[in-house]
Amino acid sequence: MSDKPAGAEKKLAAGICGILLGALGIHKFILGYTTEGIIMLVASLVLGFFTCGAGAAVVGIIGLIEGIIYLTKSDEDFARIYVQGKKAWF
């Protein structure tokens, strides 16, 4: 039996999706943050359209930073902060 805390299994998927697909907010959906995921997706599409992609790049950088933060946390810290504590941003 695994001794990982509940929710820690989402860490790897959320971290990788944050790094690779951060601008689309996929990592937020994985963690159950639907509102925040929609905000990132819409911001990326709208800002990307009106700024020829520069706005989407900014949203992507936010996703990249969040993905790195997720992967550098211990399983216990990740579960406590992002799954149990529901900290949606950074």
N, CA, C and O of each residue as an XYZ file, in Angstrom:
360
protein
N       0.840     -1.178      0.000
C       0.000      0.000      0.000
C       0.887      1.245      0.000
O       1.941      1.261      0.636
N       0.466      2.266     -0.701
C       1.243      3.492     -0.820
C       1.066      4.357      0.427
O      -0.020      4.430      1.001
N       2.150      5.006      0.829
C       2.078      5.889      1.991
C       2.030      7.358      1.585
O       2.324      8.239      2.393
N       1.659      7.619      0.339
C       1.512      8.997     -0.134
C       0.226      9.592      0.431
O      -0.771      8.886      0.584
N       0.245     10.886      0.740
C      -0.985     11.530      1.207
C      -2.017     11.628      0.083
O      -1.664     11.632     -1.096
N      -3.273     11.705      0.456
C      -4.352     11.801     -0.531
C      -4.163     13.050     -1.385
O      -3.969     14.148     -0.865
N      -4.222     12.867     -2.697
C      -4.063     13.975     -3.629
C      -2.664     14.109     -4.189
O      -2.464     14.807     -5.183
N      -1.683     13.452     -3.570
C      -0.298     13.562     -4.027
C      -0.113     12.937     -5.411
O       0.832     13.277     -6.123
N      -1.003     12.033     -5.791
C      -0.889     11.393     -7.109
C      -1.138     12.372     -8.251
O      -0.804     12.076     -9.398
N      -1.710     13.516     -7.958
C      -1.968     14.537     -8.975
C      -0.751     15.427     -9.230
O      -0.724     16.174    -10.208
N       0.244     15.354     -8.365
C       1.403     16.253     -8.433
C       2.141     16.144     -9.762
O       2.399     17.162    -10.404
N       2.480     14.957    -10.178
C       3.260     14.775    -11.397
C       2.480     15.241    -12.625
O       3.017     15.959    -13.468
N       1.221     14.837    -12.727
C       0.406     15.233    -13.886
C       0.204     16.747    -13.921
O       0.327     17.363    -14.979
N      -0.106     17.347    -12.772
C      -0.317     18.799    -12.719
C       0.973     19.550    -13.025
O       0.950     20.561    -13.728
N       2.083     19.071    -12.510
C       3.364     19.731    -12.750
C       3.777     19.685    -14.208
O       4.194     20.698    -14.768
N       3.667     18.525    -14.824
C       4.051     18.396    -16.233
C       3.112     19.196    -17.129
O       3.561     19.861    -18.063
N       1.815     19.134    -16.851
C       0.870     19.912    -17.663
C       1.072     21.409    -17.454
O       0.898     22.190    -18.389
N       1.437     21.817    -16.245
C       1.735     23.227    -16.001
C       2.921     23.691    -16.824
O       2.921     24.802    -17.353
N       3.929     22.841    -16.932
C       5.127     23.199    -17.694
C       4.852     23.185    -19.195
O       5.242     24.111    -19.906
N       4.184     22.145    -19.678
C       3.993     21.992    -21.122
C       2.755     22.708    -21.671
O       2.784     23.222    -22.789
N       1.677     22.743    -20.898
C       0.406     23.307    -21.370
C      -0.108     24.398    -20.434
O      -1.316     24.598    -20.307
N       0.803     25.091    -19.790
C       0.431     26.076    -18.774
C      -0.510     27.159    -19.254
O      -1.385     27.593    -18.506
N      -0.346     27.599    -20.479
C      -1.182     28.674    -21.002
C      -2.646     28.256    -21.123
O      -3.539     29.104    -21.118
N      -2.889     26.966    -21.232
C      -4.268     26.482    -21.376
C      -4.927     26.182    -20.029
O      -6.128     25.918    -19.979
N      -4.166     26.217    -18.950
C      -4.721     26.000    -17.620
C      -5.073     24.554    -17.320
O      -5.837     24.293    -16.392
N      -4.538     23.611    -18.078
C      -4.869     22.199    -17.886
C      -4.499     21.742    -16.472
O      -5.220     20.944    -15.874
N      -3.393     22.234    -15.941
C      -2.970     21.845    -14.596
C      -3.996     22.265    -13.542
O      -4.145     21.594    -12.521
N      -4.694     23.359    -13.783
C      -5.735     23.794    -12.845
C      -6.921     22.827    -12.860
O      -7.478     22.499    -11.812
N      -7.298     22.376    -14.058
C      -8.397     21.419    -14.171
C      -8.043     20.105    -13.487
O      -8.904     19.490    -12.857
N      -6.797     19.665    -13.599
C      -6.357     18.422    -12.957
C      -6.515     18.509    -11.443
O      -6.879     17.531    -10.791
N      -6.241     19.679    -10.894
C      -6.348     19.870     -9.447
C      -7.767     20.192     -8.989
O      -8.015     20.332     -7.791
N      -8.693     20.309     -9.926
C     -10.081     20.585     -9.563
C     -10.411     22.060     -9.452
O     -11.476     22.414     -8.947
N      -9.530     22.921     -9.908
C      -9.763     24.367     -9.878
C     -10.372     24.792    -11.214
O      -9.688     25.372    -12.058
N     -11.635     24.506    -11.396
C     -12.290     24.762    -12.677
C     -12.325     26.246    -13.015
O     -12.004     26.630    -14.139
N     -12.707     27.075    -12.070
C     -12.799     28.517    -12.323
C     -11.442     29.084    -12.735
O     -11.350     29.848    -13.696
N     -10.402     28.711    -12.015
C      -9.066     29.213    -12.328
C      -8.581     28.686    -13.678
O      -7.904     29.401    -14.416
N      -8.925     27.438    -14.002
C      -8.572     26.874    -15.299
C      -9.238     27.616    -16.438
O      -8.612     27.893    -17.461
N     -10.518     27.939    -16.259
C     -11.249     28.696    -17.284
C     -10.658     30.095    -17.424
O     -10.535     30.608    -18.536
N     -10.292     30.715    -16.303
C      -9.679     32.046    -16.349
C      -8.389     32.004    -17.169
O      -8.165     32.866    -18.018
N      -7.547     31.009    -16.919
C      -6.283     30.918    -17.665
C      -6.531     30.631    -19.141
O      -5.872     31.211    -20.004
N      -7.463     29.753    -19.433
C      -7.763     29.403    -20.820
C      -8.302     30.610    -21.581
O      -7.827     30.916    -22.675
N      -9.280     31.290    -21.016
C      -9.877     32.451    -21.684
C      -8.859     33.591    -21.795
O      -8.762     34.241    -22.836
N      -8.106     33.829    -20.723
C      -7.094     34.889    -20.764
C      -6.066     34.593    -21.848
O      -5.652     35.490    -22.582
N      -5.661     33.350    -21.944
C      -4.681     32.976    -22.956
C      -5.231     33.188    -24.360
O      -4.539     33.733    -25.221
N      -6.465     32.764    -24.600
C      -7.052     32.914    -25.928
C      -7.327     34.375    -26.279
O      -7.003     34.827    -27.377
N      -7.922     35.102    -25.349
C      -8.280     36.502    -25.616
C      -7.025     37.368    -25.710
O      -6.852     38.122    -26.668
N      -6.152     37.253    -24.712
C      -4.927     38.056    -24.753
C      -4.050     37.647    -25.925
O      -3.406     38.489    -26.550
N      -4.028     36.361    -26.220
C      -3.247     35.890    -27.363
C      -3.746     36.460    -28.666
O      -2.950     36.790    -29.545
N      -5.050     36.582    -28.805
C      -5.641     37.129    -30.027
C      -5.322     38.617    -30.174
O      -4.898     39.065    -31.239
N      -5.528     39.373    -29.105
C      -5.365     40.823    -29.192
C      -3.915     41.295    -29.129
O      -3.625     42.440    -29.477
N      -3.004     40.432    -28.690
C      -1.608     40.849    -28.585
C      -0.684     39.995    -29.461
O       0.527     39.949    -29.246
N      -1.272     39.331    -30.438
C      -0.496     38.477    -31.364
C       0.323     37.426    -30.624
O       1.437     37.108    -31.041
N      -0.204     36.893    -29.552
C       0.437     35.811    -28.822
C       1.223     36.225    -27.602
O       1.556     35.377    -26.775
N       1.531     37.496    -27.462
C       2.334     37.934    -26.314
C       1.594     37.714    -24.993
O       2.202     37.307    -24.003
N       0.310     37.976    -24.976
C      -0.484     37.766    -23.767
C      -0.555     36.303    -23.384
O      -0.489     35.958    -22.204
N      -0.689     35.446    -24.377
C      -0.714     34.004    -24.115
C       0.624     33.534    -23.572
O       0.676     32.622    -22.748
N       1.704     34.149    -24.028
C       3.030     33.795    -23.522
C       3.153     34.133    -22.041
O       3.763     33.380    -21.282
N       2.580     35.256    -21.628
C       2.611     35.645    -20.217
C       1.839     34.630    -19.381
O       2.310     34.210    -18.325
N       0.665     34.236    -19.842
C      -0.133     33.234    -19.131
C       0.621     31.901    -19.116
O       0.574     31.175    -18.123
N       1.307     31.582    -20.200
C       2.108     30.367    -20.260
C       3.252     30.376    -19.257
O       3.578     29.341    -18.675
N       3.856     31.528    -19.054
C       4.939     31.648    -18.074
C       4.400     31.417    -16.663
O       5.066     30.800    -15.832
N       3.205     31.909    -16.402
C       2.570     31.656    -15.102
C       2.374     30.149    -14.912
O       2.665     29.612    -13.843
N       1.883     29.475    -15.944
C       1.712     28.022    -15.876
C       3.032     27.303    -15.683
O       3.109     26.343    -14.917
N       4.078     27.758    -16.372
C       5.409     27.168    -16.230
C       5.906     27.288    -14.790
O       6.407     26.322    -14.215
N       5.764     28.463    -14.223
C       6.196     28.690    -12.838
C       5.414     27.800    -11.886
O       5.994     27.193    -10.986
N       4.104     27.717    -12.076
C       3.291     26.877    -11.199
C       3.675     25.408    -11.341
O       3.737     24.690    -10.343
N       3.932     24.951    -12.564
C       4.339     23.565    -12.767
C       5.637     23.248    -12.045
O       5.767     22.191    -11.427
N       6.593     24.156    -12.122
C       7.872     23.956    -11.426
C       7.664     23.936     -9.920
O       8.253     23.114     -9.219
N       6.830     24.836     -9.426
C       6.540     24.868     -7.984
C       5.909     23.551     -7.546
O       6.298     22.993     -6.520
N       4.943     23.048     -8.306
C       4.296     21.775     -7.951
C       5.317     20.653     -7.852
O       5.300     19.879     -6.895
N       6.208     20.561     -8.838
C       7.154     19.448     -8.888
C       8.256     19.551     -7.835
O       8.858     18.539     -7.477
N       8.526     20.743     -7.340
C       9.577     20.894     -6.338
C       9.058     20.719     -4.910
O       9.857     20.623     -3.979
N       7.767     20.676     -4.723
C       7.187     20.434     -3.394
C       7.279     18.948     -3.063
O       7.249     18.102     -3.957
N       7.390     18.639     -1.784
C       7.295     17.235     -1.376
C       5.838     16.797     -1.553
O       4.940     17.633     -1.649
N       5.615     15.498     -1.594
C       4.246     14.992     -1.737
C       3.352     15.495     -0.607
O       2.194     15.843     -0.836
N       3.886     15.533      0.600
C       3.113     15.983      1.761
C       2.751     17.464      1.639
O       1.608     17.857      1.874
N       3.745     18.282      1.266
C       3.494     19.719      1.117
C       2.508     19.984     -0.020
O       1.597     20.801      0.119
N       2.694     19.289     -1.147
C       1.793     19.469     -2.283
C       0.357     19.153     -1.888
O      -0.552     19.937     -2.159
N       0.153     18.008     -1.250
C      -1.202     17.606     -0.851
C      -1.796     18.585      0.165
O      -2.973     18.939      0.083
N      -0.969     19.019      1.123
C      -1.459     19.938      2.149
C      -1.832     21.306      1.564
O      -2.867     21.871      1.914
N      -0.992     21.831      0.680
C      -1.194     23.183      0.154
C      -2.235     23.220     -0.958
O      -3.150     24.042     -0.923
N      -2.100     22.324     -1.960
C      -2.910     22.446     -3.173
C      -4.136     21.546     -3.216
O      -5.090     21.847     -3.934
N      -4.133     20.448     -2.466
C      -5.293     19.559     -2.488
C      -6.188     19.841     -1.284
O      -7.385     20.083     -1.441
N      -5.616     19.809     -0.091
C      -6.407     20.053      1.110
C      -6.652     21.544      1.343
O      -7.765     21.945      1.684
N      -5.611     22.368      1.158
C      -5.714     23.800      1.398
C      -6.337     24.581      0.263
O      -6.711     25.740      0.438
N      -6.453     23.957     -0.907
C      -7.071     24.577     -2.096
C      -6.450     25.922     -2.444
O      -7.167     26.867     -2.772
N      -5.115     26.020     -2.375
C      -4.430     27.244     -2.789
C      -4.369     27.236     -4.301
O      -3.651     26.421     -4.882
N      -5.099     28.118     -4.950
C      -5.281     28.066     -6.405
C      -4.157     28.737     -7.195
O      -3.868     28.319     -8.316
N      -3.530     29.745     -6.647
C      -2.513     30.487     -7.409
C      -1.190     30.448     -6.676
O      -1.123     30.727     -5.479
N      -0.128     30.097     -7.404
C       1.242     30.023     -6.903
C       1.267     29.357     -5.556
O       2.335     29.200     -4.965
